[in-house]
Amino acid sequence: MCLTRLFLEALVVTAPLVAWSAQKIVPAKSEVGFVSKQMGSPVQGKFERFDGQISVDPAKPESGKVVFTIDLGSIVIGTPETLVELRKPEWFDSGKYPSATFQSTSIKSLGAGKVDIVGKLTIKGISSEIHVPMTLAQTGDTLVANGEFTIKRLDFKIGAGDWGDTSLVANEVLVRPRLTVQGTATT
């Protein structure tokens, strides 16, 4: 995919957000972690670079919006050899697909500071609707959002070919975002 196309896609996704994005992610206080299982044993990892446009008011989350991007090349897990493998086409193919994106379509209050964010997750050019349950805690102009949800890696062709054997690497991956956001939600 050429840089011009990536830039245009990013512009199309983020242009409508400029008007409503008053909240900023605090990277030093945020994390996108995950747990996968390899031969039955849990393996923890994380992505070091991510960004997003977020506008969520815990008092009225239904009017909120979330667009989130993860730099797939920023994965941290295992050995340097593992990192090289994960960048290959069988896994993330991060040369061709440098990022994963999530764009909310609705946010539903579940009460007691809990929300269900529904949206489209796109990895390797493959999109799927997912539910992201989050707990929101607001203190002043700081919002902390914690969540946990599962995706099936094979739905996104992550670990294709020989790595499609789920007895080696489980299909389910537990994703654990913890985001600290500063600013006031404006929609």
Secondary structure, DSSP 8 states (H G I E B T S, - for coil): --HHHHHHHHHHHHGGGTTT--BEE-GGG-EEEEEEEETTEEEEEEES-EEEEEE--TTSGGG-EEEEEEEGGGEE-S-HHHHHHHTSTTTT-TTT--EEEEEEEEEEEEETTEEEEEEEEEETTEEEEEEEEEEEEEETTEEEEEE-EEEEGGGGTTT-GGGG-TTTB-SEEEEEEEEEEES----
